[in-house]
Amino acid sequence: MNQKKLFGTDGVRGVANIEPVTAETALKLGRAAAHVFAETRAHARSGRLKIVIGKDTRLSGYMLEHAMVAGLTSLGCDALLIGPLPTPGVAYITRSLRADAGIVLSASHNPYEDNGIKFFRHDGYKLDDEIEARIENLVFSGEIENIRPTATKIGKAHRIDDALGRYVEFAKQSFPRGFTLESLRIALDCANGAAYKSSPCILRELGADLIVHNNQPTGTNINTDCGSTHPEHIQRFTKECKAHIGITHDGDADRMLLCDENGELVDGDEIMAIAAVDYLKRGCLNGNTLVATVMSNFGLDETLAAHGGRVLRTKVGDRYVIEAMLREGYNVGGEQSGHMIFGDFATTGDGIVSALQILRVMIETGQPLSELKKALKKYPQAQRNLRVNDKPALETISGLQTLLNEAESTLKGKGRVLLRYSGTEPKIRLLLEGREQDVIDYHADRIAGLLQEAIGA
C-alpha cells in the first residue's frame, strides 16, 4: 500500500479487492485490532479476547470475513461470526455477548462493488480517533509481525446462531409494551441489505400489516435502484399499496427515511423535528437540546426554539453527533440523511429503532405522518453532489472562492453555503440554503459547474 491513511469518517471503505479493501489488508487490520483491543481491554475478564464480526449482504463480505478471521485468530483472538445483520445489530450483539469489540463489514449506502470495515468498542460505541490511529499505525509499521501465538494459543472462530433473534428482541424493547402496530399498514424497502430479515420480523411481531420489497439479496443487488439512496421506490410503493407509512433503509440499516401516506418523502430533518418536539412535550429531551450536523436545515433551529429547545451543531458524520451526545449527555441526535441516534435505546444509528419511535408518535397522537412532518418549516436548499477525480485543497481551485463569496454576499446573512469533500466516497458535496429557491439554485449551478470543470470525474 502506498497510502498512509486507512480510516475515513466511517471506517475503511473503497472498492472491494482493491487497496485498502483487500483480503491482505483485512488480515492485517484483524491482527492490529486484536493487539490494540487486548492492550485497551476495558473490563476485567480473564481468558481469550473475543471479537464479533457481522456484515451486510455484499458478495465481497465472504472474502473480507475470512481474512478478518485469519487475522484475529493468528493473534490469539476468538472470532464470533453472526452473519448478515444491521450495523446497529452488530453493536448490540457486541454488548450482549460481552465481547471485547465488534467489526462490521459494510459500505453502507455505497454500490455493491464497494465494501468497508468499521469497528465498535466493547460498549457498542464507535472507536475514538486515537484508537483508529493506533490500529492504522500497526498495519503500516509491522510492529507486531513477530507476535505469533502457537499451539493452543491460536484463536478459534465460532458461529453465533441466535444473533438475529437477540437483535429482534432488543429492537422491539424500544417500542412501548402496551402498544401494537395492528392499526397500521406499513410499506418497507430493505434495500436488499443487512435488514432483509430483521426489519420485517420486528414489524410483523409488533402486529403491522406489512408489505415488503427488496428483501431478496443476491450479493450484487444491495442498494441497486432501491433503499434510502433511491427513495422514489418507497414513495411509489407506499402509494400503490395504500400504506399509512413507508420505511426505507440503506444497505447496513443504520439509517432510514420515511414517506407519508401520500407518498411524500420525509427526510432526516423532518424525522428529527417530529421526534424532538415529541420529546420536548413529554419532558424527555435531555438539556432540551437536539444534536444535528451543519447540513441540517435552519428551519430545525426555529422549530426547536418555538417549543423551548435548541439545536447543537456538529461536523458532518454520525460519529460526531454521537460524540457530542455522549460528551454533553444529550439523548437525541441525527443527520439529514436519515441517521438517527436515540441514545435511550441504542449506541449508534439504528434505522428500525428510529422508525419505531416515529410510529409510536403516530399512534399516540392519532395523526398521520403528513401532519406530523409539518412541525418543520424548511428553508429552501440546493444540494449538488459531484463525483471527483481528486480532492485538492479547496483554496487551490482557481475562481472557486470568488463564486463562494458572491453567493454568501447575495444571501446577506439569511442563508449559508457549505462545501466539503465526502469522507466515504470520491465526491464533493455542496449545500446552499436561503429564502429564495431560484437564487440559491443559480449560485449552486455556477459553483457546481466550476467544480465539474476543475476536478469532476
Summary of the structure (lengths in Angstrom):
residues: 457
radius of gyration: 22.2
end to end distance: 23.5
largest distance: 70.5
contacts: 1687
relative contact order: 0.10
helix: 39%
strand: 22%
